[in-house]
Amino acid sequence: MAKPILKWAGGKRQLLDALYTRFPEEWNRYYEPFVGGGAVFFALEPDDGVINDSNARLMNFYEQVRENPEPLIDRCKSFRPPEAEPDPGRPFHETDQNGRDIDCYYYQQRALFNRRPYGDRELTDDERLEEAALLLYLNRTCYNGLYRENQSGGFNAPIGRYDDPDWVREGRVRAASELLEGIELRNEDFESVLEEIETGDFVYCDPPYEPMSPTAQFTQYAADDFDRDDQARLLEVAQQLDQRGAFVVMSNSGVLRDRYEEAGFEVKLEGARRAINSDGSSRGEVNELIATNVPADRRGCQR
């Protein structure tokens, strides 16, 4: 069985049982336009489908897992512990792109990972493989597994402290590679991904969440925020998919309950703990909504 490889903000592992009771028993093709860490995708293991995310480096990671699992594993095995001295044979062993001092191996690798947003050219195939390996390495060694980008698209999470982090994840990479063989990978706006959906297809949407309060930041994990206009656009598209005869299930923060119910979806709130937050005092249980249009007599995913 395939399992998620990355730790990602808003992961749905703890809500899988609640989601399953609202998923359809059977469907044609599976679509997930905000895949993130893929907890639902890997749990369902669909034979045919499309996964998408607006984060280009994340989707490159899944492409490399699918196409180059063994080179990816080998590259990850070559990395040193995050507290080690920078590698003098690689770029950024003294300062990063912004002139900040590099004092350990982790920050050198972070600078290498940021070649895409701070660079002025397309990455080569080998650089794309390295970027994927670095994403896994940084995800397993950064502070609290927090994937966060600044407004320029640069990954800026600090080093974490772990006794024995596994940044190779060999078994998970191989299992995920097999699962992804039949899956189409995209890095597009969610709306373009959903244009082709037909009757009987299944769509699970887990977008960046609407903030629970004016000061909350659920959209800090990518340079391009998913704002309230995007939230409204997603709900309009979901209504169109419902009219088209597709099965639609959506997750979001509980503050949107009334909006989803007014749009015609059945909504239930579930408590979920959020462990990824740069502010430790903000971690804890929050209300998340699960909205569905799946008829009650057609629910009950057994996968």
N, C-alpha and C positions, 0 to 999 in steps of 0.2 A: 504494500500500500504506500502510495506517495504521501509525503507530508510537506508542509511549508518549509522552505529553506531559510527565509529571512524573517526577522522580527520586524513588524511594521505597525505604525500607529493605526488604531481603530480595528485591529484584527478581530475576527469573529469566531475564534475557536470556542470561546466559552458560551456563545449563543447558538451553537450548531443545533442542539436538540430543539430549541424553540423555533429555529428557522425551518428545520425538517418538517415540523407539524404544519407549516404553511406552504411548503413547496408542493408542486404537483407530483402525483404518482409517476406519471410518464410524460415525456415531451419529445419533440423532434430534435432541434438543435439548441445548444446552450450558449448564452451570451453573458459576459460579465464585463461591462465597460469601465469599471473602476477596480481593477483586480488587486492592486496593492500587494500584500503578502500572500494572497491566494488561499486563505484558510478554507473558504467555502469551495473553491474550485478543486483543491487537492482532496477535500473530503468527498466530493461528488464523483471525481474521476470520470468526467464525461468523455465519451468516445469521439464526439464531433462538436466543435464549437469555436467560439471566438473569445479571446481575452484581450483587454485593452487597458492602457493607462496613459495618462498625460505625461508621466515622467519617462523621458526618453531613455535615461540610464537604467531604469528599472526594466523596461521592455527589452533593452539590449541584453540585460542579464538573463532574462528568460530565453532569449534567442540563443545565447551562448550555451545555456544549460541544455537546450534541445539539440543544437548542432554540434557542439564541441565539449561534451561532458568530460572526457578524459584530459584534454589539454587544460580545461578549466581547473580540474582537480589538481593536476600537476603544478599549475601556476600558484594555486593557493598553498600547496605544500612548501613552496619556496619562500614564503613569507616568514619574517622573524617576529619574535614577541614585540608587542607594541612599545614596551619601555626600552627596547634595545637602542643602540646608537644608530643614527642615520647611516644609510649605505653611501659611502663616498663615491661609488661608481655610478650612481644614478642622479638625475636632476633633483634639485630642491633639497640637497643635503645640508645646506646652510640657511637659506631663506626661502619663503614661499613666494607665490605670484605677487603678493602685496608687500613684500619686503620684511615680513615678520620672521623672527629667528626660529629656526627648526631645532628643537632640543631633544627629539627622540624619533624613533622609527615611525611611530603612528602618524605624526604630523607630516613627515615626508610622504608617506603613502596617501595622506589626505590631499596634499598638493598635487601629486601625480593623478589622483582621481579627478581633480578639478580641471584637468586639461580641456575637457569638452566645453564647459561654460566660459572659461577664461581664454580659450584658444581662438585662433583665427583661421582654422582649416578643419576639414573633415578628418575623422580618425581613420587610420589604416585598420585592416582586419586584425592585425596583431594587437593594436592599441585598444580595439573594441573588446578583444578577449581579456586584456589586462584590466580594462575598466570594470568588466564584470567580476573578475577575481577580486579587485580592490573593493567593489561594492560589498561583496560577501565578507571580506576581511574587516572592513570598517564597521559593517553592521554588527559583527560579532565582538568588536573591541571598543566601539565608541560608548559614550556615556548612556547607559540605560537603553541601548538599542535605538536611540532617537535619530531617525532620519530627518534632517532639517536642512533647508536651503535658505540662503540669503536672497535678496532681491535680484542679485546678478546670476542666481542659479548655482552658486558655489555651496558645496556641502560644508557645514561649519560646526558640526557637533564635536565637542571635545573628547579627549581620551577617557575611557572608562577604566574601572578597576575590577579585574576578574582573576580568580585563582588559576583557572585552566580553560580559557575560551577555545572552543572548537571552531576555527574559521575555515575548515576544509569541508566538513559535512558531506563526506564522500558518499555514504549510502543514500542520503536524501537527494543529492545531485543526480545520481544514476537513476533512481526511481522516478524523479521528476522528468528527466530526459525522455524516458519511455512514454510517460503520460502525455507529454507535450508533442509527441510525434504527430498526432492527429488533430492538433489544435492550431488555429490561425492566430498569429500574434500581430497586434496593431498598436501604433502610437499615434492616436488621432483624438479629435474631440468626440465626446461620447455620442453626440447626436448623429454624426456620420456613421458610427458603428451600428446604430439602431435603425437606420433607414431601411435595411434589407429584411428585417424580421417579418416572418409570416405567421399565419395561424398555427398554433400548436408549438411554436418555439417558446423557450423559457428564458426570461431575462432576470438576472439578479443584479440590483443596483445598490452599491454601498459607497455613495459619494463622500467627499470631505464634508464633515458635519456642519450644520448651522450652529453657530455659537450658542451655548446655553445662557449666556449673559453678555452684555455689551463689552465686557473686558475679556471674555474667554477667547482663546485663539485655537480653533480647530483647523485652521488653514495655513499653518506655519510650516508645513512639511514639504512645500514646493514653492518655487519662485512665483509661479502664476496661481494666484488665489482662485478658489472656487467661490464666487461671491453670491449674494442673494439673487441677483438676476439669473445666474446659472442654476440656482436651486429652483426658481420659478420655471425656467426653461426645461429642466429635467422633469418636473411634475407635468408640464404640458405634453412632453413626449410620452411619458408613461400613460397618460390618458389616451393618446393616439394609439399606443400599442394595445391597450385594453380594447379599444374599438376594433382593432385589427384582429383580435382573437388570440393574442399572445398571452402567455402566463407571465405575470409581473410580480416580483417581490422586491421590496425596497427597505433598506435600513436608513435611519437618520436619528438625529437627536430628538428627544421627546417634545421640545418646544414646537415642533411642526405638526403635532397630532391633529389639531383642528384643520389645518390646511390640507392634510392628506385625506381626512375623512370627508371634507367638503368636495374633494376631487373624486369621491366615489370608492375609495379603498377601505377595506376593513383594517383597522389599526389596533394593535395591542402594545402596551409598554412593557419592557423587560428591564430589569436591573442588571447592569454590567459594570465590572470593575475596570478602570482604566489605569494601567501600570506605566504607560509611556507618557511622561509629561516632564518638561524641564523644571517645573516647580513641584517639588515633592508634596507640598501641601494641597495641590490640586488633584492628586491621585485619589481614587476612591470610587464608590459606586455612583453611577449616573443612570438616568432613565434614557433608554434607547427605544425608538419605535420600530416595529416591524409591520409594514403595510403590505397587503396582498389583495389580488383580484382573483385568486384561485378559488373556484367553488368548493364549498366544504366537502362535498362528496367526491372530489377529485384530488384531495390532499393526502399527504402521508408518504413522503419520500422514504424509500427503504434502502437507499444506497449507503 
